[in-house]
Amino acid sequence: MRQPAAQTIASLLLLIMPALAQASAVFPSESVASEHVIPPGAASTPPTNARTIDDSAGRPGDEAANFTVRDGYAVSVAVETVPGARFLAFDDSGTLFVSRPGRGDVLAFRDEDGDGKYERREVFISGRPKVHGLCFSGGFLWFATSGAIGKARDTDQNLRADEITDIIPDGQLPQGGGHWYRSLLVTNDTIYTSIGDSGNISDQEETERQKIWAFGLDGTGKRLFASGIRNNEELLMRPGTQELWGVDHGGDWFGAPLGEFQGNQAITDLNPPDEFNRYIENGFYGHPFLTGNRVPRFEHRERSDLLELAAKTIAPEWNIPAHWAANAFCFIETSPRPGPGAMPADHTGDAFVACRGSWNSTKPVGYCIARVLFDQGRPYGQLTIVSTLQESEKPGGPSVVLARPVDCVQAPDGTVLFSSDQPGRIYRVSRIPANENK
């Protein structure tokens, strides 16, 4: 007996919905959905007057022509199509590695003719769901998934790993949650790693989340390094020092306890800032109780120990504007093999920060590569080098998000590459000599 059409459709939905849910979990980085967690009662799709480009339209890389680029710089496409591109790293020979959490792989690229485009492409490792943080150290590419850390290397020079070692296997580190992204830095004797808040503003003091942990290179000797962190996706040592730095996302819906959710966001639009922090051992950085320059969050203003928490909170070295979603960064160094377009000497010591942009703002903000200027080892100013947000030509019309910068890294030739998972692309920022910038 034939089922009625409505019953047949319902039966099919019951069969395919679990598969769709599983696909959503496996490929989170390739969804247009925000990384941030919306509090109960908020709209599932927050208000915005921006739209993301359709990656299927036009030729790969055409969107870069509409970036707003500061005078003295140029942007080109280094890798045309790399869906879900997230984190970047170079090895000592100039191989570029790109992690793709949604695809569960790390790709290897080579620019074999030195033209700034990476034509050769291989799958370096695969079968590692949510592979995220990357760091090249000691002849190995170290990689972090949401809940594990390993290392790999290519011994026969074919850009495919033939030696892979699990250093901290699944089950020994917290994973998943609203901020499942795991940072990773490996020095000559220490692994540094962290994972963020499982929600938006959660008190997880008693868990291993919201903290930076240090391990020996064999994964043993675990010790707490720093705490009070919301969502730090990349950790780096400032060149020439043993200073550990990172950018930390500010929370969403800062004004929610006062009734703000959508429409009227006079407080939330400007708060809280993203933080550029210098992390010291045993340091506390405020989350979830305080944010920015020791500003209490409304959710926690009744705590009896709030002044004590404020007194021990280490304020950011630099505040990046609210909801820019400062995601990752690189320090600029003097390249030993500078090529055309290398960052000049006056950039040395500064940081380039990839800001992915956030939905939790009435006006689209972020979506850029920012340069944070340093003097005597401390930030003092900020410039936008590349904006990937195309403003509407009509007053009040929708802006267009041309790219969402995720990570940036300095190439061996001294230029800076940055990734965008939407669209899946790697771009190259080069410096134009003063005599050509006319």
FIROPA-901637 format. One record per atom (N, C-alpha, C): x, y, z. Coordinates in steps of 0.2 Angstrom, whole numbers, padded with zeros to 4 digits, always signed. Example, Ala and Ser with C-alpha at 12.3 -4.5 7.8 and 13.67 -1.06 7.14 Angstrom:
<sites>
+0066-0028+0039+0062-0022+0039+0066-0016+0039+0064-0011+0035+0068-0005+0036+0064+0000+0039
</sites>
This chain:
<sites>
+0004-0006+0000+0000+0000+0000+0004+0006+0000+0003+0011-0004+0007+0017-0005+0006+0022+0001+0011+0025+0003+0010+0030+0009+0008+0036+0006+0004+0040+0009+0002+0047+0007+0009+0051+0006+0009+0056+0002+0015+0060+0000+0018+0063+0007+0013+0066+0011+0016+0070+0017+0019+0065+0022+0016+0059+0022+0019+0054+0027+0026+0051+0024+0026+0051+0017+0033+0049+0014+0038+0054+0015+0036+0060+0015+0041+0066+0016+0044+0066+0023+0039+0065+0028+0041+0065+0035+0045+0059+0036+0044+0053+0033+0048+0047+0034+0056+0049+0032+0056+0052+0026+0062+0054+0023+0066+0058+0027+0063+0063+0030+0066+0068+0035+0069+0065+0041+0065+0060+0043+0067+0057+0049+0074+0053+0048+0075+0051+0041+0081+0047+0040+0086+0052+0038+0085+0057+0035+0091+0062+0033+0093+0067+0038+0088+0068+0043+0090+0074+0048+0096+0072+0052+0097+0065+0055+0103+0064+0058+0109+0065+0054+0109+0063+0048+0115+0064+0043+0117+0071+0043+0111+0075+0042+0113+0082+0041+0116+0085+0047+0113+0083+0053+0116+0085+0059+0123+0083+0060+0125+0077+0058+0132+0075+0058+0136+0079+0054+0134+0080+0048+0138+0084+0043+0139+0091+0046+0134+0094+0049+0135+0101+0052+0140+0100+0057+0141+0095+0061+0146+0095+0066+0153+0093+0063+0153+0090+0058+0159+0088+0055+0162+0094+0051+0158+0098+0048+0161+0104+0044+0158+0110+0047+0160+0112+0053+0158+0118+0056+0161+0124+0052+0167+0124+0050+0171+0130+0048+0169+0132+0041+0165+0128+0038+0162+0129+0031+0155+0132+0031+0152+0132+0037+0146+0135+0038+0146+0143+0038+0141+0146+0036+0141+0154+0037+0139+0155+0044+0137+0151+0048+0135+0152+0055+0141+0155+0059+0139+0159+0064+0144+0162+0068+0147+0157+0072+0153+0159+0074+0157+0155+0079+0154+0156+0086+0151+0162+0087+0149+0164+0094+0142+0161+0096+0141+0160+0103+0135+0157+0105+0130+0162+0107+0124+0162+0105+0119+0167+0106+0115+0165+0113+0114+0170+0117+0111+0168+0124+0104+0166+0123+0101+0163+0128+0094+0161+0127+0090+0167+0127+0085+0167+0122+0080+0172+0121+0082+0177+0115+0089+0176+0113+0091+0180+0107+0089+0177+0101+0088+0182+0096+0087+0179+0089+0092+0174+0087+0090+0169+0083+0094+0164+0080+0099+0167+0075+0096+0172+0071+0100+0176+0066+0100+0183+0068+0106+0185+0072+0106+0192+0074+0105+0197+0068+0103+0203+0070+0102+0208+0064+0109+0210+0061+0109+0211+0055+0115+0213+0052+0113+0217+0045+0118+0221+0043+0116+0224+0036+0122+0223+0032+0125+0216+0032+0130+0214+0028+0128+0207+0025+0131+0206+0019+0130+0199+0016+0137+0197+0014+0138+0190+0015+0144+0187+0013+0144+0185+0005+0149+0186+0002+0149+0185-0005+0148+0178-0007+0145+0177-0013+0144+0170-0015+0150+0168-0019+0154+0163-0016+0160+0161-0018+0159+0157-0025+0153+0156-0028+0153+0153-0034+0152+0158-0040+0151+0164-0038+0151+0170-0043+0157+0172-0045+0158+0174-0051+0164+0177-0054+0170+0172-0054+0176+0174-0055+0182+0170-0055+0185+0170-0049+0189+0165-0047+0192+0165-0040+0197+0171-0039+0196+0174-0034+0200+0180-0032+0198+0186-0035+0192+0187-0039+0190+0193-0041+0188+0198-0035+0186+0195-0030+0184+0199-0024+0190+0204-0022+0196+0201-0022+0202+0205-0020+0202+0212-0023+0200+0213-0029+0200+0219-0032+0196+0225-0029+0191+0222-0025+0187+0227-0021+0189+0228-0014+0194+0225-0012+0197+0226-0005+0199+0233-0005+0199+0236+0001+0201+0243+0002+0208+0242+0005+0213+0244+0002+0220+0243+0004+0224+0250+0005+0227+0250+0011+0231+0256+0013+0236+0258+0007+0237+0264+0006+0242+0267+0002+0249+0264+0004+0253+0261-0001+0259+0258+0000+0259+0251+0001+0253+0248+0000+0253+0241+0000+0249+0238-0006+0250+0232-0007+0246+0229-0012+0244+0222-0010+0238+0219-0013+0235+0213-0011+0234+0209-0018+0237+0203-0017+0236+0198-0023+0233+0191-0020+0232+0187-0025+0229+0180-0022+0235+0175-0023+0237+0172-0017+0242+0167-0017+0240+0160-0018+0234+0158-0016+0231+0152-0017+0224+0153-0019+0221+0151-0025+0215+0153-0027+0209+0150-0024+0210+0143-0023+0204+0139-0020+0206+0135-0015+0204+0136-0009+0206+0131-0003+0200+0132+0002+0195+0128+0000+0189+0129+0005+0190+0128+0012+0188+0132+0016+0188+0131+0023+0195+0132+0026+0199+0136+0023+0206+0138+0025+0206+0141+0032+0210+0139+0036+0210+0142+0043+0217+0144+0045+0221+0140+0048+0228+0142+0051+0233+0140+0046+0239+0145+0047+0244+0145+0042+0251+0144+0046+0256+0140+0042+0263+0140+0045+0267+0138+0039+0273+0141+0040+0279+0139+0035+0284+0135+0038+0287+0130+0034+0293+0126+0037+0299+0130+0035+0305+0127+0036+0311+0131+0035+0313+0131+0027+0309+0127+0023+0311+0127+0016+0306+0131+0012+0301+0134+0015+0296+0138+0012+0290+0135+0010+0289+0129+0013+0282+0125+0012+0277+0129+0016+0271+0130+0013+0266+0133+0017+0261+0128+0018+0259+0128+0025+0254+0123+0027+0248+0127+0029+0242+0124+0027+0235+0127+0029+0231+0121+0032+0228+0123+0038+0224+0118+0041+0216+0120+0039+0213+0114+0038+0206+0115+0036+0201+0110+0041+0199+0113+0046+0196+0109+0052+0190+0105+0049+0186+0109+0044+0180+0105+0042+0181+0099+0037+0187+0100+0034+0189+0094+0030+0193+0089+0033+0196+0091+0039+0200+0086+0043+0207+0085+0040+0210+0090+0037+0216+0089+0034+0220+0095+0034+0227+0094+0033+0232+0100+0032+0235+0099+0025+0234+0105+0021+0237+0105+0014+0244+0108+0015+0248+0106+0010+0255+0109+0009+0255+0112+0002+0258+0118+0002+0259+0121-0005+0266+0124-0006+0268+0124-0012+0275+0127-0014+0274+0132-0019+0277+0138-0018+0278+0142-0024+0285+0141-0027+0284+0137-0032+0291+0134-0035+0294+0139-0040+0290+0144-0043+0294+0149-0047+0295+0156-0044+0293+0156-0038+0294+0163-0034+0290+0169-0036+0284+0167-0039+0280+0173-0041+0275+0175-0036+0275+0172-0030+0270+0174-0025+0264+0170-0025+0263+0165-0030+0257+0161-0030+0260+0154-0029+0256+0150-0025+0258+0144-0023+0254+0138-0027+0258+0136-0032+0254+0132-0037+0254+0124-0035+0260+0122-0032+0260+0115-0031+0256+0114-0024+0252+0109-0024+0247+0107-0019+0247+0100-0017+0248+0098-0011+0247+0091-0009+0243+0091-0002+0240+0085-0001+0237+0084+0006+0243+0081+0010+0245+0085+0015+0250+0083+0020+0248+0078+0025+0242+0080+0028+0239+0075+0033+0232+0075+0032+0228+0070+0033+0221+0069+0033+0218+0065+0038+0211+0065+0039+0208+0061+0044+0209+0063+0051+0209+0070+0051+0210+0073+0058+0205+0078+0059+0199+0076+0061+0193+0081+0061+0195+0087+0066+0193+0093+0064+0194+0099+0067+0201+0100+0069+0206+0098+0064+0213+0100+0064+0213+0108+0064+0217+0111+0068+0216+0118+0068+0223+0122+0069+0226+0122+0075+0232+0126+0076+0238+0122+0073+0243+0126+0070+0249+0123+0067+0255+0127+0070+0260+0123+0070+0267+0126+0072+0272+0122+0069+0277+0125+0066+0283+0121+0063+0289+0122+0068+0291+0117+0071+0296+0117+0076+0300+0111+0076+0307+0111+0076+0311+0105+0077+0311+0101+0071+0309+0103+0065+0309+0099+0059+0302+0095+0058+0297+0097+0063+0291+0094+0062+0285+0099+0061+0280+0098+0058+0274+0102+0058+0270+0099+0064+0269+0103+0069+0265+0101+0075+0258+0104+0073+0253+0100+0075+0246+0101+0074+0241+0100+0079+0236+0104+0080+0231+0103+0086+0224+0102+0083+0221+0096+0085+0214+0096+0084+0210+0099+0090+0204+0099+0090+0201+0102+0096+0203+0098+0102+0204+0092+0102+0206+0088+0108+0212+0084+0108+0217+0086+0104+0223+0082+0103+0229+0086+0100+0235+0084+0101+0241+0087+0098+0245+0081+0095+0248+0083+0089+0252+0078+0086+0257+0082+0082+0262+0078+0079+0267+0081+0075+0268+0076+0069+0270+0079+0063+0271+0075+0057+0277+0078+0053+0280+0074+0049+0285+0077+0044+0285+0073+0038+0288+0076+0033+0289+0073+0026+0296+0071+0025+0298+0065+0025+0305+0063+0025+0307+0062+0018+0303+0061+0013+0305+0060+0006+0303+0066+0001+0302+0071+0004+0301+0078+0000+0295+0078-0005+0290+0074-0003+0284+0074-0008+0278+0078-0006+0279+0082+0000+0274+0086+0003+0269+0082+0006+0270+0076+0007+0265+0072+0011+0268+0069+0017+0265+0069+0023+0268+0067+0029+0269+0059+0028+0274+0056+0030+0275+0049+0030+0277+0047+0037+0278+0052+0042+0279+0050+0049+0274+0055+0053+0270+0052+0057+0265+0055+0061+0265+0052+0068+0265+0057+0073+0266+0054+0080+0260+0058+0084+0256+0054+0088+0252+0057+0092+0255+0059+0099+0256+0065+0100+0259+0067+0107+0255+0067+0113+0249+0071+0112+0244+0071+0117+0237+0068+0113+0235+0062+0114+0230+0059+0111+0223+0061+0113+0218+0060+0109+0211+0062+0111+0210+0058+0118+0206+0062+0122+0204+0060+0129+0208+0063+0134+0213+0066+0133+0217+0069+0138+0217+0077+0138+0213+0080+0133+0212+0087+0133+0205+0088+0132+0202+0093+0135+0195+0095+0134+0194+0097+0126+0188+0096+0124+0187+0098+0117+0180+0099+0116+0178+0102+0109+0172+0104+0108+0169+0110+0111+0162+0110+0111+0159+0116+0114+0159+0122+0109+0156+0128+0112+0155+0134+0107+0162+0136+0104+0167+0136+0108+0174+0138+0106+0178+0132+0106+0178+0128+0101+0182+0122+0101+0189+0123+0098+0191+0129+0096+0197+0130+0093+0203+0129+0098+0208+0125+0096+0214+0124+0101+0220+0128+0098+0223+0132+0102+0229+0136+0100+0235+0131+0101+0240+0132+0098+0246+0128+0098+0252+0132+0097+0257+0132+0102+0264+0135+0101+0269+0130+0103+0274+0128+0099+0279+0123+0102+0286+0127+0101+0289+0127+0107+0296+0130+0107+0301+0124+0107+0307+0126+0109+0312+0120+0109+0312+0116+0115+0307+0118+0120+0307+0113+0125+0299+0113+0128+0295+0117+0125+0288+0117+0128+0283+0117+0123+0277+0114+0125+0271+0114+0121+0266+0119+0125+0263+0124+0122+0258+0128+0125+0252+0127+0121+0246+0127+0124+0240+0126+0121+0234+0128+0126+0229+0129+0122+0223+0132+0126+0216+0130+0122+0211+0130+0126+0204+0130+0122+0200+0134+0126+0195+0137+0122+0191+0143+0125+0185+0141+0129+0181+0146+0130+0174+0145+0134+0170+0140+0130+0166+0136+0133+0162+0131+0129+0155+0135+0127+0154+0141+0130+0148+0145+0128+0150+0152+0127+0147+0157+0129+0148+0164+0128+0152+0166+0134+0149+0167+0140+0152+0169+0146+0151+0164+0151+0155+0159+0152+0153+0154+0156+0159+0154+0162+0157+0152+0168+0161+0152+0173+0164+0144+0173+0170+0143+0171+0173+0137+0170+0179+0136+0174+0180+0140+0180+0186+0140+0183+0188+0133+0186+0183+0129+0187+0185+0122+0190+0186+0117+0184+0186+0119+0178+0188+0115+0172+0195+0117+0169+0197+0113+0164+0203+0114+0161+0202+0119+0155+0196+0122+0154+0195+0127+0149+0197+0134+0151+0197+0138+0146+0199+0145+0148+0205+0146+0151+0210+0142+0149+0217+0142+0152+0222+0140+0147+0228+0143+0148+0234+0140+0144+0238+0135+0148+0239+0130+0145+0243+0124+0148+0250+0123+0145+0254+0121+0149+0261+0120+0146+0263+0113+0147+0266+0110+0142+0268+0102+0143+0275+0102+0140+0279+0097+0142+0285+0095+0139+0284+0093+0132+0289+0092+0128+0288+0090+0121+0286+0083+0120+0286+0079+0125+0283+0072+0125+0276+0072+0127+0273+0078+0129+0266+0078+0131+0266+0077+0139+0271+0076+0142+0271+0075+0150+0272+0082+0153+0272+0082+0160+0274+0088+0164+0269+0093+0163+0263+0092+0163+0258+0097+0162+0258+0101+0168+0257+0108+0166+0256+0113+0171+0252+0119+0169+0249+0122+0173+0245+0128+0172+0249+0134+0171+0248+0137+0165+0252+0143+0163+0249+0150+0165+0242+0150+0162+0239+0156+0163+0231+0155+0163+0227+0159+0166+0220+0158+0166+0216+0164+0164+0209+0163+0164+0205+0169+0163+0204+0171+0156+0204+0166+0151+0205+0167+0144+0198+0165+0141+0195+0169+0136+0189+0167+0133+0190+0163+0127+0194+0165+0122+0194+0161+0116+0201+0163+0112+0206+0161+0114+0213+0162+0111+0215+0157+0106+0215+0159+0100+0216+0154+0095+0223+0153+0092+0227+0158+0094+0234+0157+0092+0239+0160+0097+0245+0157+0099+0249+0159+0104+0256+0160+0100+0260+0165+0101+0266+0166+0098+0271+0170+0103+0278+0168+0102+0283+0172+0106+0285+0178+0102+0285+0184+0106+0288+0190+0102+0295+0188+0100+0297+0190+0094+0303+0188+0092+0309+0191+0096+0314+0187+0097+0319+0189+0101+0318+0189+0109+0312+0187+0111+0311+0187+0118+0308+0180+0120+0306+0179+0126+0302+0173+0129+0295+0175+0131+0293+0181+0128+0286+0184+0130+0281+0180+0126+0276+0177+0129+0270+0174+0126+0265+0179+0125+0262+0179+0118+0257+0184+0116+0251+0180+0113+0245+0183+0113+0240+0181+0110+0234+0186+0110+0229+0185+0105+0223+0189+0104+0217+0185+0107+0213+0188+0111+0208+0185+0114+0201+0188+0112+0196+0184+0110+0190+0187+0108+0186+0190+0114+0183+0196+0113+0178+0198+0118+0172+0195+0118+0168+0195+0123+0162+0191+0123+0156+0195+0119+0151+0191+0118+0145+0194+0114+0140+0196+0119+0135+0200+0117+0129+0203+0120+0131+0205+0127+0136+0210+0127+0138+0213+0133+0132+0216+0137+0128+0220+0134+0122+0223+0137+0116+0219+0138+0116+0212+0137+0111+0208+0137+0107+0208+0144+0111+0208+0150+0108+0209+0156+0104+0215+0158+0105+0220+0153+0101+0226+0154+0095+0226+0149+0094+0221+0146+0089+0220+0141+0090+0221+0134+0097+0222+0132+0099+0222+0125+0099+0215+0122+0096+0214+0116+0097+0208+0112+0098+0210+0105+0093+0214+0102+0094+0216+0095+0090+0223+0094+0092+0226+0089+0089+0233+0088+0093+0238+0092+0091+0239+0098+0095+0244+0102+0101+0241+0106+0107+0242+0103+0113+0239+0106+0118+0245+0107+0115+0250+0111+0120+0256+0112+0126+0253+0116+0125+0248+0121+0131+0246+0125+0135+0241+0121+0131+0236+0118+0134+0230+0115+0138+0232+0109+0136+0237+0105+0140+0238+0099+0147+0240+0101+0148+0243+0106+0155+0246+0108+0159+0242+0113+0156+0236+0116+0159+0233+0121+0158+0225+0120+0162+0221+0123+0169+0223+0126+0174+0223+0120+0180+0225+0121+0185+0225+0116+0188+0218+0115+0191+0217+0110+0195+0211+0109+0202+0213+0112+0206+0208+0115+0212+0209+0119+0218+0206+0115+0223+0211+0115+0230+0208+0113+0234+0208+0120+0235+0202+0122+0238+0201+0128+0245+0198+0128+0249+0200+0133+0255+0197+0135+0254+0192+0141+0255+0186+0140+0253+0181+0145+0259+0179+0149+0259+0180+0155+0264+0178+0160+0262+0172+0164+0267+0168+0166+0265+0162+0170+0262+0164+0177+0256+0160+0178+0252+0161+0184+0248+0168+0183+0248+0171+0177+0244+0177+0176+0236+0175+0175+0232+0180+0178+0225+0179+0177+0222+0185+0173+0218+0184+0168+0216+0189+0163+0209+0190+0163+0205+0189+0168+0199+0192+0169+0193+0188+0167+0193+0184+0162+0187+0180+0160+0185+0175+0165+0178+0174+0166+0172+0178+0163+0170+0184+0167+0174+0186+0172+0171+0191+0177+0172+0198+0175+0178+0199+0172+0180+0206+0169+0183+0205+0162+0182+0211+0159+0184+0211+0152+0188+0218+0150+0192+0218+0145+0196+0224+0144+0200+0226+0149+0199+0233+0151+0203+0236+0156+0200+0235+0163+0199+0229+0165+0196+0227+0171+0189+0230+0172+0185+0229+0167+0178+0231+0167+0174+0225+0169+0170+0226+0174+0166+0220+0176+0160+0219+0171+0159+0212+0170+0153+0211+0166+0147+0211+0171+0141+0213+0168+0135+0214+0172+0133+0208+0175+0134+0202+0172+0132+0196+0175+0135+0194+0181+0141+0198+0183+0145+0196+0189+0146+0202+0193+0142+0207+0193+0144+0213+0197+0141+0212+0204+0138+0207+0206+0136+0205+0212+0141+0201+0216+0146+0199+0213+0151+0194+0216+0154+0198+0222+0155+0195+0228+0158+0198+0233+0165+0199+0233+0169+0195+0228+0176+0195+0227+0178+0199+0221+0173+0203+0218+0175+0206+0212+0181+0211+0212+0181+0214+0217+0187+0219+0218+0194+0215+0219+0193+0209+0222+0199+0205+0222+0201+0202+0216+0196+0200+0212+0197+0198+0205+0200+0203+0201+0198+0209+0201+0200+0215+0197+0207+0216+0199+0209+0216+0205+0216+0217+0207+0221+0213+0204+0219+0206+0203+0224+0202+0200+0223+0201+0193+0218+0204+0190+0217+0204+0182+0223+0208+0179+0226+0205+0174+0231+0208+0170+0227+0211+0164+0228+0218+0163+0224+0221+0158+0228+0220+0151+0224+0221+0146+0227+0219+0139+0233+0224+0138+0238+0222+0134+0243+0227+0132+0240+0232+0126+0235+0229+0123+0231+0233+0118+0224+0231+0117+0219+0236+0117+0212+0234+0115+0211+0235+0108+0208+0230+0105+0206+0230+0098+0198+0231+0098+0195+0235+0094+0188+0237+0094+0184+0231+0095+0178+0232+0098+0173+0227+0100+0171+0224+0093+0170+0217+0094+0167+0213+0088+0171+0213+0082+0177+0215+0082+0181+0214+0076+0183+0207+0076+0183+0203+0081+0184+0196+0081+0192+0195+0079+0196+0198+0082+0203+0197+0081+0205+0190+0082+0207+0187+0077+0207+0179+0077+0214+0177+0078+0219+0179+0074+0226+0177+0075+0230+0182+0072+0237+0181+0072+0242+0187+0071+0248+0184+0069+0253+0188+0067+0260+0186+0066+0264+0193+0068+0270+0191+0070+0275+0197+0071+0279+0198+0065+0281+0204+0064+0285+0205+0058+0292+0205+0060+0296+0201+0056+0303+0201+0057+0307+0203+0051+0313+0204+0051+0317+0205+0045+0319+0199+0042+0316+0198+0036+0317+0192+0032+0325+0191+0030+0327+0185+0031+0334+0184+0029+0335+0183+0021+0329+0182+0018+0329+0182+0010+0323+0186+0008+0324+0193+0009+0318+0197+0007+0318+0198-0001+0312+0198-0003+0310+0198-0010+0306+0205-0012+0304+0206-0018+0300+0212-0019+0294+0212-0015+0292+0217-0012+0286+0217-0008+0287+0216-0001+0293+0214+0001+0294+0212+0008+0293+0218+0013+0290+0217+0019+0289+0222+0024+0296+0225+0026+0296+0232+0026+0302+0236+0027+0304+0236+0034+0310+0238+0035+0313+0238+0042+0309+0241+0047+0305+0247+0045+0301+0250+0050+0295+0246+0052+0294+0241+0049+0288+0236+0052+0291+0231+0057+0297+0230+0057+0300+0225+0061+0298+0226+0069+0295+0221+0072+0293+0221+0078+0285+0222+0079+0282+0225+0074+0275+0226+0074+0271+0219+0073+0265+0219+0073+0261+0213+0072+0255+0215+0067+0254+0210+0063+0248+0210+0058+0243+0205+0061+0237+0208+0062+0231+0204+0065+0226+0203+0060+0224+0197+0060+0218+0195+0056+0212+0195+0060+0207+0200+0057+0201+0201+0061+0195+0198+0057+0192+0193+0059+0187+0190+0055+0180+0193+0055+0179+0198+0059+0172+0201+0059+0167+0197+0063+0162+0201+0066+0157+0198+0070+0150+0200+0068+0145+0195+0070+0138+0197+0068+0136+0201+0074+0139+0202+0080+0136+0205+0086+0137+0212+0086+0136+0215+0081+0136+0223+0080+0131+0225+0075+0128+0231+0077+0123+0233+0072+0126+0235+0066+0132+0238+0066+0135+0240+0060+0141+0235+0059+0142+0232+0053+0147+0227+0052+0154+0230+0053+0158+0227+0057+0165+0229+0059+0170+0223+0059+0176+0225+0059+0181+0221+0058+0183+0219+0051+0183+0213+0049+0184+0210+0042+0190+0214+0039+0196+0213+0042+0202+0217+0040+0208+0213+0042+0214+0216+0040+0220+0215+0042+0223+0221+0045+0224+0221+0052+0226+0227+0055+0234+0226+0057+0237+0232+0057+0244+0232+0059+0244+0236+0066+0246+0232+0071+0247+0235+0078+0255+0237+0079+0256+0243+0080+0262+0246+0080+0265+0245+0087+0272+0243+0087+0275+0242+0094+0281+0247+0094+0282+0249+0101+0288+0253+0102+0291+0251+0109+0297+0249+0109+0301+0246+0114+0297+0240+0117+0294+0236+0113+0291+0230+0115+0284+0231+0117+0280+0236+0116+0274+0237+0118+0269+0241+0113+0263+0239+0112+0259+0242+0107+0257+0249+0109+0257+0253+0103+0255+0260+0105+0250+0263+0099+0249+0259+0094+0244+0262+0089+0242+0256+0084+0237+0258+0080+0234+0253+0076+0232+0256+0069+0234+0252+0064+0232+0254+0057+0228+0249+0053+0223+0250+0049+0220+0245+0045+0224+0245+0038+0227+0239+0037+0231+0238+0031+0226+0236+0025+0222+0231+0026+0217+0229+0021+0210+0228+0024+0205+0231+0021+0198+0230+0023+0195+0225+0018+0192+0220+0020+0188+0215+0016+0181+0216+0016+0179+0222+0019+0172+0224+0019+0170+0230+0014+0166+0228+0009+0164+0233+0004+0158+0237+0006+0159+0243+0007+0153+0247+0010+0148+0248+0004+0142+0248+0006+0136+0249+0001+0137+0256-0002+0136+0257-0009+0136+0263-0012+0129+0267-0010+0124+0264-0008+0118+0267-0006+0118+0268+0001+0116+0274+0004+0115+0275+0011+0110+0270+0014+0113+0267+0019+0109+0262+0023+0108+0255+0019+0111+0254+0013+0111+0248+0010+0116+0243+0013+0115+0237+0011+0119+0231+0014+0127+0232+0012+0131+0231+0016+0138+0230+0015+0139+0223+0012+0145+0222+0009+0147+0215+0007+0153+0213+0010+0153+0207+0013+0159+0204+0016+0162+0200+0011+0168+0203+0009+0171+0200+0003+0176+0194+0005+0178+0194+0012+0182+0189+0014+0182+0190+0022+0184+0184+0025+0184+0184+0033+0191+0182+0035+0195+0186+0036+0202+0184+0038+0203+0180+0044+0206+0175+0044+0207+0170+0049+0214+0170+0053+0219+0170+0049+0226+0169+0051+0230+0173+0046+0236+0175+0049+0241+0178+0044+0248+0175+0047+0253+0175+0042+0259+0173+0043+0264+0176+0038+0270+0178+0041+0275+0181+0036+0279+0175+0032+0279+0177+0026+0282+0172+0021+0290+0173+0021+0293+0168+0019+0301+0169+0019+0303+0175+0015+0299+0177+0010+0301+0183+0006+0300+0189+0009+0297+0189+0015+0295+0195+0019+0288+0198+0018+0284+0195+0013+0278+0197+0013+0273+0194+0018+0267+0196+0018+0262+0193+0023+0257+0189+0020+0255+0183+0021+0250+0180+0019+0244+0179+0024+0238+0180+0022+0232+0179+0026+0227+0174+0023+0224+0170+0027+0219+0165+0025+0212+0168+0026+0207+0166+0022+0200+0167+0023+0196+0161+0022+0192+0159+0027+0188+0153+0026+0182+0154+0022+0180+0160+0021+0174+0162+0017+0176+0168+0013+0178+0168+0007+0179+0162+0003+0185+0158+0005+0186+0152+0003+0192+0148+0004+0198+0151-0001+0202+0155+0002+0207+0158-0002+0213+0160+0003+0219+0161+0000+0225+0164+0004+0227+0170+0000+0228+0175+0003+0230+0182+0000+0237+0184+0002+0240+0188-0002+0247+0190-0001+0247+0198+0000+0249+0200+0005+0250+0207+0006+0258+0209+0005+0259+0214+0001+0266+0216-0001+0266+0223+0000+0272+0225+0001+0274+0233+0002+0276+0235-0005+0273+0241-0007+0275+0244-0013+0281+0249-0011+0287+0249-0014+0292+0254-0013+0289+0261-0014+0292+0266-0010+0289+0273-0010+0290+0276-0017+0295+0274-0021+0295+0277-0027+0290+0275-0032+0287+0269-0031+0282+0266-0035+0275+0268-0033+0274+0270-0027+0268+0272-0024+0266+0279-0025+0265+0280-0032+0264+0287-0034+0259+0287-0040
</sites>
